[in-house]
Amino acid sequence: MKKIATIVSYKYLPAESGGQKYIATFLKYLGEQTDLVVFGTKNNSDKKGKYTLEKCFSNNPLSYIDIVGLIKTYRHLKRNKINTLIIEHPYIGWMGILLRELLDLKIIIHTHNIEYQRFKSIGKWWWPILKFYEKWILRQANHILCITEEDRDWIINSMNLDESIISICPYGIENSGVPNDKKEAKEKICKKHFIEPSKQLIFFNGLLSYKPNQDGIESIIQNILPQLDKTDFKYHLIIAGKGLSKELTDALSAFKNVTYVGFIERIEEYTKAADIFINPILSGGGVKTKLIEALAMNCYCISTQIGAIGVNKNICSNKLKITETNNWNHFIQLILNYSQNKTAIQNDFYKYYNWSNIIMRTINHL
Protein backbone atom coordinates (compact mmCIF):
# COMPACT_ATOMS: atom_id res chain seq x y z
CA MET A 1 0.00 0.00 0.00
CA LYS A 2 1.19 3.51 -0.80
CA LYS A 3 2.61 5.38 2.20
CA ILE A 4 0.99 8.79 2.73
CA ALA A 5 1.13 11.29 5.58
CA THR A 6 -1.01 14.32 6.29
CA ILE A 7 -0.84 17.25 8.70
CA VAL A 8 -4.05 18.56 10.30
CA SER A 9 -3.23 21.60 12.40
CA TYR A 10 -6.48 21.78 14.39
CA LYS A 11 -8.82 19.42 16.22
CA TYR A 12 -11.05 17.37 13.94
CA LEU A 13 -12.08 14.59 16.36
CA PRO A 14 -14.78 14.44 17.51
CA ALA A 15 -16.14 15.94 14.28
CA GLU A 16 -18.66 18.64 15.18
CA SER A 17 -18.61 21.03 12.22
CA GLY A 18 -18.98 20.24 8.53
CA GLY A 19 -15.29 20.94 7.93
CA GLN A 20 -14.20 18.62 10.73
CA LYS A 21 -16.52 15.90 9.46
CA TYR A 22 -15.05 16.27 5.97
CA ILE A 23 -11.50 15.73 7.25
CA ALA A 24 -12.47 12.86 9.56
CA THR A 25 -14.30 10.95 6.83
CA PHE A 26 -11.71 11.73 4.16
CA LEU A 27 -8.98 10.29 6.40
CA LYS A 28 -11.10 7.29 7.36
CA TYR A 29 -11.57 6.25 3.73
CA LEU A 30 -8.05 7.22 2.66
CA GLY A 31 -6.70 5.06 5.48
CA GLU A 32 -8.56 2.06 4.12
CA GLN A 33 -6.73 2.27 0.80
CA THR A 34 -3.26 3.52 1.86
CA ASP A 35 -0.71 3.20 4.66
CA LEU A 36 -1.68 6.53 6.25
CA VAL A 37 -0.28 8.46 9.21
CA VAL A 38 -1.93 11.68 10.41
CA PHE A 39 0.00 14.31 12.37
CA GLY A 40 -2.63 16.10 14.45
CA THR A 41 -3.14 18.21 17.56
CA LYS A 42 -3.07 16.80 21.07
CA ASN A 43 -6.72 17.60 21.80
CA ASN A 44 -8.12 15.15 19.26
CA SER A 45 -10.17 12.26 20.62
CA ASP A 46 -9.40 8.69 19.56
CA LYS A 47 -9.46 8.10 15.82
CA LYS A 48 -12.03 6.03 13.96
CA GLY A 49 -10.21 4.49 11.04
CA LYS A 50 -7.37 2.25 9.86
CA TYR A 51 -4.66 4.89 10.08
CA THR A 52 -2.10 6.03 12.62
CA LEU A 53 -2.79 9.29 14.49
CA GLU A 54 0.27 11.01 15.93
CA LYS A 55 -0.82 13.77 18.32
CA CYS A 56 2.28 15.90 18.10
CA PHE A 57 1.03 19.48 17.63
CA SER A 58 -0.11 21.91 20.34
CA ASN A 59 -3.76 22.65 21.09
CA ASN A 60 -3.68 26.39 20.40
CA PRO A 61 -2.98 28.83 17.54
CA LEU A 62 0.73 28.15 18.01
CA SER A 63 0.14 24.82 16.24
CA TYR A 64 0.54 26.79 13.00
CA ILE A 65 4.14 27.54 13.97
CA ASP A 66 4.78 24.56 16.28
CA ILE A 67 8.48 23.77 15.84
CA VAL A 68 8.40 20.81 18.25
CA GLY A 69 5.57 19.23 16.28
CA LEU A 70 7.43 19.94 13.06
CA ILE A 71 10.54 18.14 14.33
CA LYS A 72 8.50 15.10 15.41
CA THR A 73 6.85 15.03 11.99
CA TYR A 74 10.23 15.27 10.24
CA ARG A 75 11.65 12.36 12.24
CA HIS A 76 8.62 10.16 11.57
CA LEU A 77 8.64 10.88 7.85
CA LYS A 78 12.34 10.16 7.57
CA ARG A 79 12.25 7.01 9.71
CA ASN A 80 9.32 5.51 7.79
CA LYS A 81 10.49 6.68 4.33
CA ILE A 82 7.22 8.45 3.50
CA ASN A 83 7.50 10.61 0.40
CA THR A 84 3.94 11.94 -0.05
CA LEU A 85 2.62 14.58 2.37
CA ILE A 86 -0.85 16.12 2.30
CA ILE A 87 -1.32 19.49 4.00
CA GLU A 88 -4.91 20.16 5.13
CA HIS A 89 -5.54 23.84 4.32
CA PRO A 90 -2.79 26.15 3.10
CA TYR A 91 -2.17 27.73 6.53
CA ILE A 92 0.70 25.39 7.41
CA GLY A 93 1.89 25.02 3.86
CA TRP A 94 5.20 26.50 4.93
CA MET A 95 5.86 23.34 6.94
CA GLY A 96 5.30 21.20 3.88
CA ILE A 97 7.67 23.31 1.79
CA LEU A 98 10.38 23.09 4.45
CA LEU A 99 9.92 19.33 4.85
CA ARG A 100 10.11 18.90 1.08
CA GLU A 101 13.47 20.65 1.03
CA LEU A 102 14.75 18.39 3.79
CA LEU A 103 13.28 15.06 2.67
CA ASP A 104 12.50 15.32 -1.05
CA LEU A 105 8.74 14.92 -0.55
CA LYS A 106 5.80 15.34 -2.87
CA ILE A 107 3.56 18.03 -1.34
CA ILE A 108 -0.21 18.04 -1.86
CA ILE A 109 -2.17 21.05 -0.62
CA HIS A 110 -5.72 20.02 0.26
CA THR A 111 -7.64 23.28 0.09
CA HIS A 112 -11.22 23.22 1.37
CA ASN A 113 -12.11 26.58 -0.18
CA ILE A 114 -10.39 29.79 -1.19
CA GLU A 115 -9.68 30.86 2.36
CA TYR A 116 -9.05 34.56 1.84
CA GLN A 117 -12.38 34.92 0.01
CA ARG A 118 -14.20 33.34 2.95
CA PHE A 119 -12.64 35.71 5.46
CA LYS A 120 -13.21 38.66 3.16
CA SER A 121 -16.92 37.80 2.97
CA ILE A 122 -17.25 37.89 6.77
CA GLY A 123 -15.38 41.18 7.10
CA LYS A 124 -11.92 40.23 8.40
CA TRP A 125 -9.52 43.12 7.79
CA TRP A 126 -6.47 40.89 7.29
CA TRP A 127 -7.79 39.00 4.27
CA PRO A 128 -5.29 40.67 1.81
CA ILE A 129 -2.38 39.24 3.83
CA LEU A 130 -3.94 35.78 3.70
CA LYS A 131 -4.55 36.19 -0.05
CA PHE A 132 -0.84 36.81 -0.69
CA TYR A 133 0.23 33.88 1.49
CA GLU A 134 -2.42 31.50 0.15
CA LYS A 135 -1.49 32.12 -3.48
CA TRP A 136 2.19 31.67 -2.68
CA ILE A 137 1.55 28.32 -0.98
CA LEU A 138 -0.63 27.00 -3.80
CA ARG A 139 2.08 27.83 -6.35
CA GLN A 140 4.57 25.69 -4.41
CA ALA A 141 2.43 22.54 -4.40
CA ASN A 142 3.19 19.45 -6.47
CA HIS A 143 -0.54 18.81 -6.54
CA ILE A 144 -3.68 20.59 -5.30
CA LEU A 145 -6.87 18.93 -4.13
CA CYS A 146 -10.00 21.12 -4.27
CA ILE A 147 -13.46 20.40 -2.95
CA THR A 148 -15.36 22.26 -5.66
CA GLU A 149 -15.16 22.80 -9.41
CA GLU A 150 -15.48 26.55 -8.79
CA ASP A 151 -12.34 26.59 -6.64
CA ARG A 152 -10.43 24.56 -9.22
CA ASP A 153 -11.43 26.95 -12.01
CA TRP A 154 -10.46 29.96 -9.89
CA ILE A 155 -7.00 28.54 -9.15
CA ILE A 156 -6.37 27.67 -12.81
CA ASN A 157 -7.59 31.00 -14.18
CA SER A 158 -6.28 33.43 -11.57
CA MET A 159 -2.95 31.74 -10.90
CA ASN A 160 -2.18 30.40 -14.38
CA LEU A 161 -1.40 26.93 -13.08
CA ASP A 162 -1.37 23.73 -15.11
CA GLU A 163 -4.81 22.14 -14.73
CA SER A 164 -3.25 18.65 -14.65
CA ILE A 165 -1.92 19.27 -11.12
CA ILE A 166 -5.34 20.28 -9.72
CA SER A 167 -8.05 17.71 -9.06
CA ILE A 168 -11.44 17.57 -7.34
CA CYS A 169 -11.98 15.77 -4.04
CA PRO A 170 -15.55 16.76 -3.10
CA TYR A 171 -17.26 16.43 0.24
CA GLY A 172 -18.62 12.91 0.24
CA ILE A 173 -21.46 10.80 1.57
CA GLU A 174 -21.42 7.27 2.94
CA ASN A 175 -24.76 6.01 1.64
CA SER A 176 -24.87 4.69 -1.91
CA GLY A 177 -28.53 5.29 -2.69
CA VAL A 178 -31.81 6.84 -1.60
CA PRO A 179 -32.62 5.80 2.00
CA ASN A 180 -35.65 3.52 2.18
CA ASP A 181 -36.59 4.38 5.76
CA LYS A 182 -37.30 8.12 5.57
CA LYS A 183 -40.90 7.62 6.69
CA GLU A 184 -39.82 5.66 9.76
CA ALA A 185 -37.11 8.24 10.56
CA LYS A 186 -39.64 11.06 10.41
CA GLU A 187 -42.08 9.22 12.66
CA LYS A 188 -39.29 8.62 15.20
CA ILE A 189 -38.15 12.25 15.30
CA CYS A 190 -41.70 13.61 15.40
CA LYS A 191 -42.55 11.30 18.29
CA LYS A 192 -39.41 12.34 20.15
CA HIS A 193 -40.26 16.04 19.91
CA PHE A 194 -44.07 15.79 20.06
CA ILE A 195 -44.58 16.98 16.49
CA GLU A 196 -47.63 16.09 14.42
CA PRO A 197 -46.27 13.71 11.70
CA SER A 198 -48.70 15.06 9.09
CA LYS A 199 -46.82 18.37 9.12
CA GLN A 200 -43.98 18.98 6.67
CA LEU A 201 -40.75 18.68 8.63
CA ILE A 202 -38.29 21.48 7.77
CA PHE A 203 -34.68 21.25 8.95
CA PHE A 204 -31.68 23.56 9.32
CA ASN A 205 -28.40 22.72 11.05
CA GLY A 206 -24.86 23.98 11.44
CA LEU A 207 -22.27 25.30 13.86
CA LEU A 208 -24.37 28.19 15.15
CA SER A 209 -21.49 30.15 16.67
CA TYR A 210 -20.18 30.59 13.09
CA LYS A 211 -21.29 33.97 11.78
CA PRO A 212 -22.68 32.82 8.40
CA ASN A 213 -24.90 30.33 10.23
CA GLN A 214 -25.88 32.98 12.79
CA ASP A 215 -26.92 35.22 9.91
CA GLY A 216 -28.86 32.29 8.48
CA ILE A 217 -30.81 31.97 11.75
CA GLU A 218 -31.53 35.70 11.69
CA SER A 219 -32.87 35.35 8.15
CA ILE A 220 -35.11 32.51 9.30
CA ILE A 221 -36.44 34.65 12.17
CA GLN A 222 -36.88 37.87 10.23
CA ASN A 223 -37.69 36.79 6.67
CA ILE A 224 -38.94 33.21 6.55
CA LEU A 225 -41.00 32.30 9.60
CA PRO A 226 -43.19 35.44 9.69
CA GLN A 227 -44.15 34.99 6.02
CA LEU A 228 -44.62 31.24 6.33
CA ASP A 229 -46.97 31.69 9.29
CA LYS A 230 -49.24 33.86 7.15
CA THR A 231 -49.92 30.88 4.87
CA ASP A 232 -51.90 27.67 5.35
CA PHE A 233 -48.74 25.56 5.00
CA LYS A 234 -48.58 22.96 7.79
CA TYR A 235 -44.98 22.70 8.93
CA HIS A 236 -42.62 22.33 11.84
CA LEU A 237 -39.02 23.61 11.76
CA ILE A 238 -36.24 21.84 13.64
CA ILE A 239 -32.93 23.68 14.12
CA ALA A 240 -29.84 21.78 15.30
CA GLY A 241 -26.32 22.88 16.17
CA LYS A 242 -24.21 24.08 19.07
CA GLY A 243 -23.45 27.67 19.94
CA LEU A 244 -26.79 29.43 19.39
CA SER A 245 -26.85 32.69 21.37
CA LYS A 246 -29.45 33.32 24.06
CA GLU A 247 -30.77 36.25 22.07
CA LEU A 248 -31.49 34.10 19.01
CA THR A 249 -32.78 31.23 21.16
CA ASP A 250 -35.29 33.60 22.76
CA ALA A 251 -36.29 34.99 19.36
CA LEU A 252 -36.99 31.48 18.02
CA SER A 253 -39.08 30.61 21.07
CA ALA A 254 -41.66 33.16 19.95
CA PHE A 255 -42.66 30.87 17.07
CA LYS A 256 -44.88 27.91 17.98
CA ASN A 257 -43.79 25.73 15.05
CA VAL A 258 -40.06 25.75 15.85
CA THR A 259 -37.93 23.38 17.95
CA TYR A 260 -34.26 24.04 18.73
CA VAL A 261 -32.55 20.76 19.69
CA GLY A 262 -28.94 21.93 20.19
CA PHE A 263 -25.99 19.77 19.21
CA ILE A 264 -26.96 16.35 17.85
CA GLU A 265 -24.25 13.69 17.56
CA ARG A 266 -26.15 11.57 15.02
CA ILE A 267 -27.29 14.44 12.85
CA GLU A 268 -28.01 12.12 9.91
CA GLU A 269 -31.11 10.82 11.75
CA TYR A 270 -32.62 14.31 11.67
CA THR A 271 -31.55 14.98 8.10
CA LYS A 272 -33.14 11.71 6.97
CA ALA A 273 -36.35 12.58 8.80
CA ALA A 274 -36.70 15.97 7.10
CA ASP A 275 -39.03 16.61 4.21
CA ILE A 276 -37.45 19.97 3.42
CA PHE A 277 -33.94 21.26 4.11
CA ILE A 278 -33.36 25.01 4.04
CA ASN A 279 -30.02 26.78 3.65
CA PRO A 280 -30.58 30.57 3.87
CA ILE A 281 -26.87 31.42 3.98
CA LEU A 282 -25.67 34.87 2.86
CA SER A 283 -21.90 34.71 3.44
CA GLY A 284 -18.98 32.34 3.94
CA GLY A 285 -17.01 30.31 1.42
CA GLY A 286 -16.71 26.76 0.27
CA VAL A 287 -19.24 24.01 -0.18
CA LYS A 288 -21.93 23.70 2.49
CA THR A 289 -21.54 20.10 3.57
CA LYS A 290 -24.94 19.96 5.22
CA LEU A 291 -26.58 20.63 1.86
CA ILE A 292 -24.88 17.63 0.23
CA GLU A 293 -25.86 15.47 3.21
CA ALA A 294 -29.48 16.60 2.89
CA LEU A 295 -29.54 15.82 -0.83
CA ALA A 296 -28.09 12.39 -0.09
CA MET A 297 -31.04 11.80 2.25
CA ASN A 298 -33.38 12.71 -0.62
CA CYS A 299 -34.58 15.92 1.03
CA TYR A 300 -36.17 18.69 -0.98
CA CYS A 301 -33.51 21.38 -0.58
CA ILE A 302 -33.88 25.14 -0.87
CA SER A 303 -30.76 27.30 -0.78
CA THR A 304 -29.48 30.74 -1.55
CA GLN A 305 -26.97 31.02 -4.37
CA ILE A 306 -24.00 31.38 -2.02
CA GLY A 307 -25.27 28.45 0.05
CA ALA A 308 -25.23 26.20 -3.02
CA ILE A 309 -21.68 27.02 -4.14
CA GLY A 310 -19.70 23.90 -4.97
CA VAL A 311 -22.64 21.51 -5.35
CA ASN A 312 -22.73 19.65 -8.67
CA LYS A 313 -26.16 20.88 -9.70
CA ASN A 314 -26.30 18.74 -12.86
CA ILE A 315 -26.82 15.57 -10.85
CA CYS A 316 -29.34 16.81 -8.27
CA SER A 317 -32.44 16.07 -10.36
CA ASN A 318 -35.18 18.43 -9.21
CA LYS A 319 -34.30 18.20 -5.52
CA LEU A 320 -32.22 21.38 -5.28
CA LYS A 321 -33.89 24.77 -5.68
CA ILE A 322 -31.80 27.95 -5.60
CA THR A 323 -32.90 31.53 -4.90
CA GLU A 324 -31.17 34.82 -5.49
CA THR A 325 -29.65 36.48 -2.43
CA ASN A 326 -32.31 38.11 -0.22
CA ASN A 327 -35.19 37.04 -2.49
CA TRP A 328 -37.21 35.74 0.46
CA ASN A 329 -40.54 35.81 -1.39
CA HIS A 330 -39.13 33.29 -3.85
CA PHE A 331 -37.64 31.28 -0.95
CA ILE A 332 -41.08 31.06 0.68
CA GLN A 333 -42.74 30.13 -2.61
CA LEU A 334 -40.29 27.26 -3.08
CA ILE A 335 -41.19 25.93 0.37
CA LEU A 336 -44.88 26.12 -0.53
CA ASN A 337 -44.15 24.22 -3.76
CA TYR A 338 -42.82 21.21 -1.83
CA SER A 339 -45.83 19.02 -2.60
CA GLN A 340 -45.05 19.31 -6.32
CA ASN A 341 -41.65 17.64 -5.90
CA LYS A 342 -41.75 13.93 -5.11
CA THR A 343 -39.05 12.62 -7.48
CA ALA A 344 -36.02 10.86 -6.03
CA ILE A 345 -32.51 12.16 -6.60
CA GLN A 346 -30.72 10.36 -9.43
CA ASN A 347 -28.13 7.59 -9.03
CA ASP A 348 -25.39 9.71 -10.62
CA PHE A 349 -25.45 11.85 -7.48
CA TYR A 350 -24.47 8.87 -5.33
CA LYS A 351 -21.83 7.67 -7.79
CA TYR A 352 -20.15 11.07 -7.77
CA TYR A 353 -20.40 11.83 -4.04
CA ASN A 354 -19.88 8.38 -2.47
CA TRP A 355 -16.69 8.44 -0.38
CA SER A 356 -15.33 5.14 -1.68
CA ASN A 357 -15.50 6.42 -5.25
CA ILE A 358 -14.03 9.79 -4.29
CA ILE A 359 -11.01 8.20 -2.60
CA MET A 360 -10.27 5.89 -5.53
CA ARG A 361 -10.37 8.86 -7.93
CA THR A 362 -8.10 10.83 -5.59
CA ILE A 363 -5.54 8.04 -5.27
CA ASN A 364 -5.46 7.74 -9.07
CA HIS A 365 -4.71 11.48 -9.31
CA LEU A 366 -1.92 11.21 -6.76
C-alpha positions in Angstrom: 0.0 0.0 0.0 1.2 3.5 -0.8 2.6 5.4 2.2 1.0 8.8 2.7 1.1 11.3 5.6 -1.0 14.3 6.3 -0.8 17.2 8.7 -4.1 18.6 10.3 -3.2 21.6 12.4 -6.5 21.8 14.4 -8.8 19.4 16.2 -11.0 17.4 13.9 -12.1 14.6 16.4 -14.8 14.4 17.5 -16.1 15.9 14.3 -18.7 18.6 15.2 -18.6 21.0 12.2 -19.0 20.2 8.5 -15.3 20.9 7.9 -14.2 18.6 10.7 -16.5 15.9 9.5 -15.1 16.3 6.0 -11.5 15.7 7.2 -12.5 12.9 9.6 -14.3 11.0 6.8 -11.7 11.7 4.2 -9.0 10.3 6.4 -11.1 7.3 7.4 -11.6 6.3 3.7 -8.0 7.2 2.7 -6.7 5.1 5.5 -8.6 2.1 4.1 -6.7 2.3 0.8 -3.3 3.5 1.9 -0.7 3.2 4.7 -1.7 6.5 6.3 -0.3 8.5 9.2 -1.9 11.7 10.4 0.0 14.3 12.4 -2.6 16.1 14.5 -3.1 18.2 17.6 -3.1 16.8 21.1 -6.7 17.6 21.8 -8.1 15.1 19.3 -10.2 12.3 20.6 -9.4 8.7 19.6 -9.5 8.1 15.8 -12.0 6.0 14.0 -10.2 4.5 11.0 -7.4 2.3 9.9 -4.7 4.9 10.1 -2.1 6.0 12.6 -2.8 9.3 14.5 0.3 11.0 15.9 -0.8 13.8 18.3 2.3 15.9 18.1 1.0 19.5 17.6 -0.1 21.9 20.3 -3.8 22.7 21.1 -3.7 26.4 20.4 -3.0 28.8 17.5 0.7 28.1 18.0 0.1 24.8 16.2 0.5 26.8 13.0 4.1 27.5 14.0 4.8 24.6 16.3 8.5 23.8 15.8 8.4 20.8 18.3 5.6 19.2 16.3 7.4 19.9 13.1 10.5 18.1 14.3 8.5 15.1 15.4 6.9 15.0 12.0 10.2 15.3 10.2 11.7 12.4 12.2 8.6 10.2 11.6 8.6 10.9 7.8 12.3 10.2 7.6 12.3 7.0 9.7 9.3 5.5 7.8 10.5 6.7 4.3 7.2 8.4 3.5 7.5 10.6 0.4 3.9 11.9 -0.1 2.6 14.6 2.4 -0.9 16.1 2.3 -1.3 19.5 4.0 -4.9 20.2 5.1 -5.5 23.8 4.3 -2.8 26.2 3.1 -2.2 27.7 6.5 0.7 25.4 7.4 1.9 25.0 3.9 5.2 26.5 4.9 5.9 23.3 6.9 5.3 21.2 3.9 7.7 23.3 1.8 10.4 23.1 4.5 9.9 19.3 4.8 10.1 18.9 1.1 13.5 20.7 1.0 14.8 18.4 3.8 13.3 15.1 2.7 12.5 15.3 -1.1 8.7 14.9 -0.5 5.8 15.3 -2.9 3.6 18.0 -1.3 -0.2 18.0 -1.9 -2.2 21.1 -0.6 -5.7 20.0 0.3 -7.6 23.3 0.1 -11.2 23.2 1.4 -12.1 26.6 -0.2 -10.4 29.8 -1.2 -9.7 30.9 2.4 -9.1 34.6 1.8 -12.4 34.9 0.0 -14.2 33.3 2.9 -12.6 35.7 5.5 -13.2 38.7 3.2 -16.9 37.8 3.0 -17.3 37.9 6.8 -15.4 41.2 7.1 -11.9 40.2 8.4 -9.5 43.1 7.8 -6.5 40.9 7.3 -7.8 39.0 4.3 -5.3 40.7 1.8 -2.4 39.2 3.8 -3.9 35.8 3.7 -4.5 36.2 -0.1 -0.8 36.8 -0.7 0.2 33.9 1.5 -2.4 31.5 0.2 -1.5 32.1 -3.5 2.2 31.7 -2.7 1.6 28.3 -1.0 -0.6 27.0 -3.8 2.1 27.8 -6.3 4.6 25.7 -4.4 2.4 22.5 -4.4 3.2 19.5 -6.5 -0.5 18.8 -6.5 -3.7 20.6 -5.3 -6.9 18.9 -4.1 -10.0 21.1 -4.3 -13.5 20.4 -3.0 -15.4 22.3 -5.7 -15.2 22.8 -9.4 -15.5 26.6 -8.8 -12.3 26.6 -6.6 -10.4 24.6 -9.2 -11.4 27.0 -12.0 -10.5 30.0 -9.9 -7.0 28.5 -9.1 -6.4 27.7 -12.8 -7.6 31.0 -14.2 -6.3 33.4 -11.6 -2.9 31.7 -10.9 -2.2 30.4 -14.4 -1.4 26.9 -13.1 -1.4 23.7 -15.1 -4.8 22.1 -14.7 -3.2 18.7 -14.7 -1.9 19.3 -11.1 -5.3 20.3 -9.7 -8.1 17.7 -9.1 -11.4 17.6 -7.3 -12.0 15.8 -4.0 -15.5 16.8 -3.1 -17.3 16.4 0.2 -18.6 12.9 0.2 -21.5 10.8 1.6 -21.4 7.3 2.9 -24.8 6.0 1.6 -24.9 4.7 -1.9 -28.5 5.3 -2.7 -31.8 6.8 -1.6 -32.6 5.8 2.0 -35.6 3.5 2.2 -36.6 4.4 5.8 -37.3 8.1 5.6 -40.9 7.6 6.7 -39.8 5.7 9.8 -37.1 8.2 10.6 -39.6 11.1 10.4 -42.1 9.2 12.7 -39.3 8.6 15.2 -38.1 12.2 15.3 -41.7 13.6 15.4 -42.6 11.3 18.3 -39.4 12.3 20.1 -40.3 16.0 19.9 -44.1 15.8 20.1 -44.6 17.0 16.5 -47.6 16.1 14.4 -46.3 13.7 11.7 -48.7 15.1 9.1 -46.8 18.4 9.1 -44.0 19.0 6.7 -40.7 18.7 8.6 -38.3 21.5 7.8 -34.7 21.3 9.0 -31.7 23.6 9.3 -28.4 22.7 11.1 -24.9 24.0 11.4 -22.3 25.3 13.9 -24.4 28.2 15.1 -21.5 30.1 16.7 -20.2 30.6 13.1 -21.3 34.0 11.8 -22.7 32.8 8.4 -24.9 30.3 10.2 -25.9 33.0 12.8 -26.9 35.2 9.9 -28.9 32.3 8.5 -30.8 32.0 11.8 -31.5 35.7 11.7 -32.9 35.3 8.1 -35.1 32.5 9.3 -36.4 34.7 12.2 -36.9 37.9 10.2 -37.7 36.8 6.7 -38.9 33.2 6.5 -41.0 32.3 9.6 -43.2 35.4 9.7 -44.1 35.0 6.0 -44.6 31.2 6.3 -47.0 31.7 9.3 -49.2 33.9 7.2 -49.9 30.9 4.9 -51.9 27.7 5.3 -48.7 25.6 5.0 -48.6 23.0 7.8 -45.0 22.7 8.9 -42.6 22.3 11.8 -39.0 23.6 11.8 -36.2 21.8 13.6 -32.9 23.7 14.1 -29.8 21.8 15.3 -26.3 22.9 16.2 -24.2 24.1 19.1 -23.4 27.7 19.9 -26.8 29.4 19.4 -26.8 32.7 21.4 -29.5 33.3 24.1 -30.8 36.3 22.1 -31.5 34.1 19.0 -32.8 31.2 21.2 -35.3 33.6 22.8 -36.3 35.0 19.4 -37.0 31.5 18.0 -39.1 30.6 21.1 -41.7 33.2 20.0 -42.7 30.9 17.1 -44.9 27.9 18.0 -43.8 25.7 15.1 -40.1 25.8 15.9 -37.9 23.4 18.0 -34.3 24.0 18.7 -32.6 20.8 19.7 -28.9 21.9 20.2 -26.0 19.8 19.2 -27.0 16.4 17.8 -24.3 13.7 17.6 -26.2 11.6 15.0 -27.3 14.4 12.8 -28.0 12.1 9.9 -31.1 10.8 11.8 -32.6 14.3 11.7 -31.6 15.0 8.1 -33.1 11.7 7.0 -36.4 12.6 8.8 -36.7 16.0 7.1 -39.0 16.6 4.2 -37.4 20.0 3.4 -33.9 21.3 4.1 -33.4 25.0 4.0 -30.0 26.8 3.7 -30.6 30.6 3.9 -26.9 31.4 4.0 -25.7 34.9 2.9 -21.9 34.7 3.4 -19.0 32.3 3.9 -17.0 30.3 1.4 -16.7 26.8 0.3 -19.2 24.0 -0.2 -21.9 23.7 2.5 -21.5 20.1 3.6 -24.9 20.0 5.2 -26.6 20.6 1.9 -24.9 17.6 0.2 -25.9 15.5 3.2 -29.5 16.6 2.9 -29.5 15.8 -0.8 -28.1 12.4 -0.1 -31.0 11.8 2.2 -33.4 12.7 -0.6 -34.6 15.9 1.0 -36.2 18.7 -1.0 -33.5 21.4 -0.6 -33.9 25.1 -0.9 -30.8 27.3 -0.8 -29.5 30.7 -1.5 -27.0 31.0 -4.4 -24.0 31.4 -2.0 -25.3 28.5 0.0 -25.2 26.2 -3.0 -21.7 27.0 -4.1 -19.7 23.9 -5.0 -22.6 21.5 -5.3 -22.7 19.6 -8.7 -26.2 20.9 -9.7 -26.3 18.7 -12.9 -26.8 15.6 -10.8 -29.3 16.8 -8.3 -32.4 16.1 -10.4 -35.2 18.4 -9.2 -34.3 18.2 -5.5 -32.2 21.4 -5.3 -33.9 24.8 -5.7 -31.8 28.0 -5.6 -32.9 31.5 -4.9 -31.2 34.8 -5.5 -29.7 36.5 -2.4 -32.3 38.1 -0.2 -35.2 37.0 -2.5 -37.2 35.7 0.5 -40.5 35.8 -1.4 -39.1 33.3 -3.8 -37.6 31.3 -1.0 -41.1 31.1 0.7 -42.7 30.1 -2.6 -40.3 27.3 -3.1 -41.2 25.9 0.4 -44.9 26.1 -0.5 -44.2 24.2 -3.8 -42.8 21.2 -1.8 -45.8 19.0 -2.6 -45.1 19.3 -6.3 -41.7 17.6 -5.9 -41.7 13.9 -5.1 -39.0 12.6 -7.5 -36.0 10.9 -6.0 -32.5 12.2 -6.6 -30.7 10.4 -9.4 -28.1 7.6 -9.0 -25.4 9.7 -10.6 -25.5 11.9 -7.5 -24.5 8.9 -5.3 -21.8 7.7 -7.8 -20.2 11.1 -7.8 -20.4 11.8 -4.0 -19.9 8.4 -2.5 -16.7 8.4 -0.4 -15.3 5.1 -1.7 -15.5 6.4 -5.3 -14.0 9.8 -4.3 -11.0 8.2 -2.6 -10.3 5.9 -5.5 -10.4 8.9 -7.9 -8.1 10.8 -5.6 -5.5 8.0 -5.3 -5.5 7.7 -9.1 -4.7 11.5 -9.3 -1.9 11.2 -6.8 
